[in-house]
Amino acid sequence: MRVPRELISSARLSRNYNEKSMVSVADGRLAVAVSSQTNVVVELAVPVTVVRPLGRRAEVSVIRFFADEPGAALNALRSTRPENEPVTG
């Protein structure tokens, strides 16, 4: 799934240890869990359409997922650098 950067209104660390399935959609929230855990929450300015594993579509405005390195994921999500600009330093 790809979400245009300009649609991301916020991204934050939020540890959740009780996801019921690997992929779920409820009340406009998509959760993609690993071992029943998510640790990053991305809020969108407008809903986007997602395709669930068996092909059904849903509209979501919040995406929760698990990242091995949530700090790095948040830094990347919050970055204002255009994707095609090279990283220097």
N, CA, C and O atoms as CSV, one atom per row, in Angstrom:
chain,resi,resn,atom,element,x,y,z
A,1,MET,N,N,0.844,-1.166,0.000
A,1,MET,CA,C,0.000,0.000,0.000
A,1,MET,C,C,0.892,1.233,0.000
A,1,MET,O,O,1.888,1.287,0.721
A,2,ARG,N,N,0.536,2.208,-0.800
A,2,ARG,CA,C,1.262,3.472,-0.849
A,2,ARG,C,C,0.306,4.599,-0.506
A,2,ARG,O,O,-0.831,4.645,-0.977
A,3,VAL,N,N,0.795,5.505,0.324
A,3,VAL,CA,C,0.017,6.679,0.697
A,3,VAL,C,C,0.856,7.896,0.333
A,3,VAL,O,O,1.993,8.011,0.790
A,4,PRO,N,N,0.329,8.799,-0.469
A,4,PRO,CA,C,1.091,10.005,-0.786
A,4,PRO,C,C,1.432,10.784,0.494
A,4,PRO,O,O,0.590,10.959,1.374
A,5,ARG,N,N,2.665,11.238,0.571
A,5,ARG,CA,C,3.144,11.933,1.757
A,5,ARG,C,C,2.269,13.126,2.129
A,5,ARG,O,O,2.080,13.416,3.310
A,6,GLU,N,N,1.735,13.816,1.123
A,6,GLU,CA,C,0.930,15.007,1.424
A,6,GLU,C,C,-0.391,14.669,2.109
A,6,GLU,O,O,-1.047,15.565,2.640
A,7,LEU,N,N,-0.796,13.400,2.111
A,7,LEU,CA,C,-2.017,12.997,2.805
A,7,LEU,C,C,-1.779,12.678,4.281
A,7,LEU,O,O,-2.739,12.530,5.037
A,8,ILE,N,N,-0.517,12.570,4.703
A,8,ILE,CA,C,-0.212,12.243,6.097
A,8,ILE,C,C,-0.313,13.509,6.937
A,8,ILE,O,O,0.444,14.460,6.742
A,9,SER,N,N,-1.261,13.510,7.873
A,9,SER,CA,C,-1.405,14.676,8.747
A,9,SER,C,C,-0.599,14.519,10.028
A,9,SER,O,O,-0.169,15.515,10.609
A,10,SER,N,N,-0.384,13.276,10.483
A,10,SER,CA,C,0.466,13.060,11.656
A,10,SER,C,C,0.932,11.617,11.713
A,10,SER,O,O,0.321,10.720,11.132
A,11,ALA,N,N,2.034,11.416,12.429
A,11,ALA,CA,C,2.573,10.071,12.657
A,11,ALA,C,C,3.139,10.064,14.068
A,11,ALA,O,O,3.830,10.997,14.478
A,12,ARG,N,N,2.837,8.998,14.809
A,12,ARG,CA,C,3.292,8.951,16.200
A,12,ARG,C,C,3.531,7.515,16.650
A,12,ARG,O,O,3.037,6.559,16.051
A,13,LEU,N,N,4.294,7.398,17.709
A,13,LEU,CA,C,4.540,6.116,18.352
A,13,LEU,C,C,3.364,5.812,19.262
A,13,LEU,O,O,2.972,6.654,20.070
A,14,SER,N,N,2.802,4.633,19.144
A,14,SER,CA,C,1.700,4.207,20.002
A,14,SER,C,C,1.712,2.687,20.039
A,14,SER,O,O,1.277,2.031,19.093
A,15,ARG,N,N,2.207,2.140,21.121
A,15,ARG,CA,C,2.340,0.680,21.235
A,15,ARG,C,C,1.009,0.043,21.614
A,15,ARG,O,O,0.363,0.435,22.586
A,16,ASN,N,N,0.617,-0.950,20.821
A,16,ASN,CA,C,-0.617,-1.684,21.057
A,16,ASN,C,C,-0.280,-3.169,20.989
A,16,ASN,O,O,0.314,-3.628,20.013
A,17,TYR,N,N,-0.653,-3.912,22.009
A,17,TYR,CA,C,-0.288,-5.327,22.104
A,17,TYR,C,C,-1.476,-6.275,21.990
A,17,TYR,O,O,-1.353,-7.456,22.313
A,18,ASN,N,N,-2.616,-5.779,21.538
A,18,ASN,CA,C,-3.790,-6.655,21.519
A,18,ASN,C,C,-4.542,-6.653,20.193
A,18,ASN,O,O,-5.770,-6.735,20.179
A,19,GLU,N,N,-3.816,-6.561,19.076
A,19,GLU,CA,C,-4.481,-6.673,17.774
A,19,GLU,C,C,-4.998,-8.097,17.617
A,19,GLU,O,O,-4.314,-9.051,17.987
A,20,LYS,N,N,-6.187,-8.244,17.077
A,20,LYS,CA,C,-6.818,-9.564,16.995
A,20,LYS,C,C,-6.416,-10.360,15.756
A,20,LYS,O,O,-6.567,-11.581,15.732
A,21,SER,N,N,-5.906,-9.683,14.727
A,21,SER,CA,C,-5.482,-10.389,13.520
A,21,SER,C,C,-4.337,-9.633,12.855
A,21,SER,O,O,-4.023,-8.503,13.231
A,22,MET,N,N,-3.720,-10.269,11.866
A,22,MET,CA,C,-2.590,-9.619,11.180
A,22,MET,C,C,-3.025,-8.376,10.424
A,22,MET,O,O,-2.344,-7.351,10.463
A,23,VAL,N,N,-4.157,-8.462,9.738
A,23,VAL,CA,C,-4.688,-7.322,8.994
A,23,VAL,C,C,-6.160,-7.178,9.354
A,23,VAL,O,O,-6.937,-8.125,9.235
A,24,SER,N,N,-6.530,-5.983,9.795
A,24,SER,CA,C,-7.938,-5.749,10.115
A,24,SER,C,C,-8.314,-4.320,9.768
A,24,SER,O,O,-7.480,-3.414,9.776
A,25,VAL,N,N,-9.593,-4.144,9.463
A,25,VAL,CA,C,-10.142,-2.820,9.197
A,25,VAL,C,C,-11.397,-2.689,10.028
A,25,VAL,O,O,-12.291,-3.532,9.957
A,26,ALA,N,N,-11.463,-1.614,10.829
A,26,ALA,CA,C,-12.643,-1.351,11.643
A,26,ALA,C,C,-12.729,0.141,11.911
A,26,ALA,O,O,-11.736,0.777,12.266
A,27,ASP,N,N,-13.911,0.688,11.741
A,27,ASP,CA,C,-14.167,2.097,12.049
A,27,ASP,C,C,-13.170,3.038,11.375
A,27,ASP,O,O,-12.713,4.001,11.990
A,28,GLY,N,N,-12.835,2.766,10.129
A,28,GLY,CA,C,-11.935,3.635,9.386
A,28,GLY,C,C,-10.472,3.508,9.751
A,28,GLY,O,O,-9.664,4.364,9.391
A,29,ARG,N,N,-10.118,2.434,10.471
A,29,ARG,CA,C,-8.731,2.214,10.880
A,29,ARG,C,C,-8.232,0.896,10.310
A,29,ARG,O,O,-8.877,-0.143,10.448
A,30,LEU,N,N,-7.064,0.960,9.662
A,30,LEU,CA,C,-6.387,-0.229,9.161
A,30,LEU,C,C,-5.289,-0.587,10.141
A,30,LEU,O,O,-4.501,0.274,10.531
A,31,ALA,N,N,-5.228,-1.847,10.544
A,31,ALA,CA,C,-4.154,-2.328,11.422
A,31,ALA,C,C,-3.421,-3.455,10.714
A,31,ALA,O,O,-4.035,-4.407,10.232
A,32,VAL,N,N,-2.097,-3.335,10.658
A,32,VAL,CA,C,-1.232,-4.376,10.096
A,32,VAL,C,C,-0.276,-4.763,11.221
A,32,VAL,O,O,0.690,-4.054,11.501
A,33,ALA,N,N,-0.558,-5.894,11.861
A,33,ALA,CA,C,0.135,-6.284,13.082
A,33,ALA,C,C,1.150,-7.397,12.861
A,33,ALA,O,O,1.058,-8.165,11.903
A,34,VAL,N,N,2.108,-7.464,13.757
A,34,VAL,CA,C,3.073,-8.561,13.837
A,34,VAL,C,C,3.001,-9.069,15.273
A,34,VAL,O,O,3.200,-8.301,16.214
A,35,SER,N,N,2.721,-10.343,15.445
A,35,SER,CA,C,2.578,-10.937,16.780
A,35,SER,C,C,1.620,-10.128,17.654
A,35,SER,O,O,1.905,-9.856,18.820
A,36,SER,N,N,0.490,-9.754,17.078
A,36,SER,CA,C,-0.575,-8.997,17.760
A,36,SER,C,C,-0.160,-7.591,18.166
A,36,SER,O,O,-0.816,-6.978,19.008
A,37,GLN,N,N,0.921,-7.063,17.582
A,37,GLN,CA,C,1.425,-5.747,17.975
A,37,GLN,C,C,1.435,-4.754,16.821
A,37,GLN,O,O,1.704,-5.110,15.674
A,38,THR,N,N,1.137,-3.501,17.152
A,38,THR,CA,C,1.399,-2.370,16.269
A,38,THR,C,C,2.123,-1.333,17.123
A,38,THR,O,O,1.939,-1.299,18.340
A,39,ASN,N,N,2.944,-0.487,16.500
A,39,ASN,CA,C,3.659,0.514,17.288
A,39,ASN,C,C,3.768,1.875,16.608
A,39,ASN,O,O,4.362,2.795,17.171
A,40,VAL,N,N,3.212,2.018,15.418
A,40,VAL,CA,C,3.206,3.300,14.721
A,40,VAL,C,C,1.773,3.581,14.269
A,40,VAL,O,O,1.083,2.693,13.769
A,41,VAL,N,N,1.337,4.830,14.450
A,41,VAL,CA,C,0.016,5.258,13.996
A,41,VAL,C,C,0.199,6.418,13.035
A,41,VAL,O,O,0.873,7.399,13.351
A,42,VAL,N,N,-0.403,6.301,11.862
A,42,VAL,CA,C,-0.375,7.351,10.852
A,42,VAL,C,C,-1.812,7.824,10.651
A,42,VAL,O,O,-2.698,7.030,10.336
A,43,GLU,N,N,-2.032,9.122,10.836
A,43,GLU,CA,C,-3.347,9.707,10.600
A,43,GLU,C,C,-3.309,10.440,9.273
A,43,GLU,O,O,-2.356,11.158,8.970
A,44,LEU,N,N,-4.360,10.250,8.484
A,44,LEU,CA,C,-4.428,10.834,7.148
A,44,LEU,C,C,-5.377,12.030,7.122
A,44,LEU,O,O,-6.348,12.085,7.877
A,45,ALA,N,N,-5.081,12.977,6.247
A,45,ALA,CA,C,-5.918,14.168,6.111
A,45,ALA,C,C,-7.267,13.822,5.485
A,45,ALA,O,O,-8.287,14.426,5.817
A,46,VAL,N,N,-7.264,12.847,4.579
A,46,VAL,CA,C,-8.496,12.378,3.934
A,46,VAL,C,C,-8.441,10.862,3.862
A,46,VAL,O,O,-7.349,10.294,3.819
A,47,PRO,N,N,-9.573,10.198,3.846
A,47,PRO,CA,C,-9.566,8.736,3.754
A,47,PRO,C,C,-8.991,8.254,2.419
A,47,PRO,O,O,-9.105,8.926,1.394
A,48,VAL,N,N,-8.372,7.072,2.462
A,48,VAL,CA,C,-7.875,6.407,1.257
A,48,VAL,C,C,-8.534,5.039,1.168
A,48,VAL,O,O,-8.982,4.479,2.169
A,49,THR,N,N,-8.584,4.517,-0.042
A,49,THR,CA,C,-9.158,3.186,-0.261
A,49,THR,C,C,-8.054,2.152,-0.152
A,49,THR,O,O,-7.005,2.283,-0.782
A,50,VAL,N,N,-8.292,1.127,0.649
A,50,VAL,CA,C,-7.344,0.024,0.780
A,50,VAL,C,C,-8.025,-1.246,0.284
A,50,VAL,O,O,-9.248,-1.379,0.341
A,51,VAL,N,N,-7.209,-2.170,-0.203
A,51,VAL,CA,C,-7.718,-3.465,-0.649
A,51,VAL,C,C,-7.290,-4.485,0.386
A,51,VAL,O,O,-6.100,-4.667,0.641
A,52,ARG,N,N,-8.267,-5.147,0.979
A,52,ARG,CA,C,-7.990,-6.138,2.006
A,52,ARG,C,C,-7.457,-7.420,1.378
A,52,ARG,O,O,-7.566,-7.596,0.165
A,53,PRO,N,N,-6.879,-8.324,2.178
A,53,PRO,CA,C,-6.251,-9.533,1.623
A,53,PRO,C,C,-7.137,-10.372,0.701
A,53,PRO,O,O,-6.622,-10.981,-0.237
A,54,LEU,N,N,-8.434,-10.425,0.933
A,54,LEU,CA,C,-9.305,-11.228,0.070
A,54,LEU,C,C,-9.996,-10.384,-0.997
A,54,LEU,O,O,-10.938,-10.845,-1.642
A,55,GLY,N,N,-9.527,-9.142,-1.185
A,55,GLY,CA,C,-10.016,-8.327,-2.280
A,55,GLY,C,C,-11.073,-7.291,-1.948
A,55,GLY,O,O,-11.356,-6.426,-2.777
A,56,ARG,N,N,-11.664,-7.348,-0.770
A,56,ARG,CA,C,-12.660,-6.328,-0.424
A,56,ARG,C,C,-11.982,-4.983,-0.243
A,56,ARG,O,O,-10.812,-4.919,0.136
A,57,ARG,N,N,-12.703,-3.918,-0.509
A,57,ARG,CA,C,-12.167,-2.568,-0.375
A,57,ARG,C,C,-12.759,-1.894,0.850
A,57,ARG,O,O,-13.874,-2.197,1.273
A,58,ALA,N,N,-11.980,-0.965,1.415
A,58,ALA,CA,C,-12.443,-0.215,2.575
A,58,ALA,C,C,-11.794,1.166,2.559
A,58,ALA,O,O,-10.716,1.351,1.994
A,59,GLU,N,N,-12.457,2.124,3.182
A,59,GLU,CA,C,-11.931,3.473,3.327
A,59,GLU,C,C,-11.346,3.605,4.731
A,59,GLU,O,O,-11.999,3.269,5.719
A,60,VAL,N,N,-10.105,4.099,4.808
A,60,VAL,CA,C,-9.469,4.278,6.115
A,60,VAL,C,C,-8.840,5.661,6.202
A,60,VAL,O,O,-8.400,6.223,5.200
A,61,SER,N,N,-8.805,6.197,7.415
A,61,SER,CA,C,-8.142,7.481,7.642
A,61,SER,C,C,-7.069,7.363,8.720
A,61,SER,O,O,-6.377,8.335,9.021
A,62,VAL,N,N,-6.932,6.165,9.304
A,62,VAL,CA,C,-5.878,5.886,10.285
A,62,VAL,C,C,-5.249,4.549,9.923
A,62,VAL,O,O,-5.947,3.575,9.642
A,63,ILE,N,N,-3.917,4.515,9.935
A,63,ILE,CA,C,-3.183,3.282,9.648
A,63,ILE,C,C,-2.280,2.987,10.831
A,63,ILE,O,O,-1.448,3.811,11.210
A,64,ARG,N,N,-2.449,1.801,11.413
A,64,ARG,CA,C,-1.596,1.335,12.507
A,64,ARG,C,C,-0.770,0.186,11.968
A,64,ARG,O,O,-1.301,-0.695,11.293
A,65,PHE,N,N,0.539,0.183,12.260
A,65,PHE,CA,C,1.361,-0.927,11.799
A,65,PHE,C,C,2.524,-1.160,12.743
A,65,PHE,O,O,2.819,-0.326,13.600
A,66,PHE,N,N,3.184,-2.303,12.581
A,66,PHE,CA,C,4.353,-2.638,13.380
A,66,PHE,C,C,5.596,-2.356,12.566
A,66,PHE,O,O,5.689,-2.749,11.403
A,67,ALA,N,N,6.557,-1.672,13.180
A,67,ALA,CA,C,7.860,-1.428,12.556
A,67,ALA,C,C,8.936,-1.951,13.500
A,67,ALA,O,O,8.872,-1.715,14.706
A,68,ASP,N,N,9.929,-2.664,12.957
A,68,ASP,CA,C,11.048,-3.141,13.779
A,68,ASP,C,C,11.766,-1.974,14.439
A,68,ASP,O,O,12.192,-2.071,15.590
A,69,GLU,N,N,11.898,-0.876,13.713
A,69,GLU,CA,C,12.543,0.333,14.232
A,69,GLU,C,C,11.557,1.492,14.092
A,69,GLU,O,O,11.623,2.253,13.127
A,70,PRO,N,N,10.646,1.625,15.054
A,70,PRO,CA,C,9.610,2.648,14.914
A,70,PRO,C,C,10.165,4.073,14.856
A,70,PRO,O,O,9.578,4.926,14.191
A,71,GLY,N,N,11.267,4.349,15.526
A,71,GLY,CA,C,11.859,5.684,15.465
A,71,GLY,C,C,12.288,6.044,14.057
A,71,GLY,O,O,12.047,7.160,13.595
A,72,ALA,N,N,12.919,5.107,13.377
A,72,ALA,CA,C,13.345,5.342,11.997
A,72,ALA,C,C,12.131,5.492,11.079
A,72,ALA,O,O,12.139,6.323,10.171
A,73,ALA,N,N,11.100,4.700,11.311
A,73,ALA,CA,C,9.882,4.806,10.504
A,73,ALA,C,C,9.242,6.175,10.693
A,73,ALA,O,O,8.818,6.804,9.723
A,74,LEU,N,N,9.171,6.636,11.933
A,74,LEU,CA,C,8.584,7.953,12.202
A,74,LEU,C,C,9.410,9.069,11.579
A,74,LEU,O,O,8.850,10.015,11.024
A,75,ASN,N,N,10.726,8.972,11.663
A,75,ASN,CA,C,11.581,9.979,11.036
A,75,ASN,C,C,11.340,10.034,9.535
A,75,ASN,O,O,11.274,11.118,8.956
A,76,ALA,N,N,11.210,8.884,8.908
A,76,ALA,CA,C,10.964,8.839,7.466
A,76,ALA,C,C,9.586,9.417,7.129
A,76,ALA,O,O,9.440,10.145,6.148
A,77,LEU,N,N,8.586,9.094,7.938
A,77,LEU,CA,C,7.238,9.588,7.680
A,77,LEU,C,C,7.132,11.099,7.893
A,77,LEU,O,O,6.364,11.772,7.205
A,78,ARG,N,N,7.883,11.618,8.820
A,78,ARG,CA,C,7.825,13.047,9.146
A,78,ARG,C,C,8.747,13.891,8.277
A,78,ARG,O,O,8.673,15.119,8.297
A,79,SER,N,N,9.608,13.240,7.522
A,79,SER,CA,C,10.577,13.952,6.691
A,79,SER,C,C,9.871,14.836,5.676
A,79,SER,O,O,8.844,14.459,5.111
A,80,THR,N,N,10.440,16.024,5.450
A,80,THR,CA,C,9.894,16.927,4.429
A,80,THR,C,C,10.701,16.856,3.148
A,80,THR,O,O,10.397,17.557,2.182
A,81,ARG,N,N,11.743,16.006,3.129
A,81,ARG,CA,C,12.589,15.857,1.952
A,81,ARG,C,C,11.792,15.168,0.845
A,81,ARG,O,O,11.190,14.121,1.081
A,82,PRO,N,N,11.783,15.742,-0.355
A,82,PRO,CA,C,11.132,15.050,-1.466
A,82,PRO,C,C,11.781,13.689,-1.699
A,82,PRO,O,O,12.987,13.531,-1.507
A,83,GLU,N,N,10.983,12.709,-2.111
A,83,GLU,CA,C,11.482,11.344,-2.261
A,83,GLU,C,C,12.594,11.211,-3.282
A,83,GLU,O,O,13.424,10.311,-3.160
A,84,ASN,N,N,12.640,12.082,-4.294
A,84,ASN,CA,C,13.654,11.942,-5.314
A,84,ASN,C,C,14.913,12.755,-5.009
A,84,ASN,O,O,15.860,12.730,-5.795
A,85,GLU,N,N,14.943,13.475,-3.885
A,85,GLU,CA,C,16.124,14.240,-3.503
A,85,GLU,C,C,17.115,13.325,-2.793
A,85,GLU,O,O,16.725,12.616,-1.866
A,86,PRO,N,N,18.383,13.318,-3.196
A,86,PRO,CA,C,19.347,12.426,-2.549
A,86,PRO,C,C,19.644,12.820,-1.111
A,86,PRO,O,O,19.624,14.001,-0.765
A,87,VAL,N,N,19.918,11.833,-0.283
A,87,VAL,CA,C,20.292,12.068,1.111
A,87,VAL,C,C,21.785,12.373,1.130
A,87,VAL,O,O,22.575,11.629,0.548
A,88,THR,N,N,22.177,13.450,1.789
A,88,THR,CA,C,23.600,13.802,1.877
A,88,THR,C,C,24.024,13.817,3.328
A,88,THR,O,O,23.193,13.869,4.235
A,89,GLY,N,N,25.328,13.771,3.536
A,89,GLY,CA,C,25.831,13.884,4.903
A,89,GLY,C,C,26.403,12.631,5.324
A,89,GLY,O,O,26.883,12.521,6.452
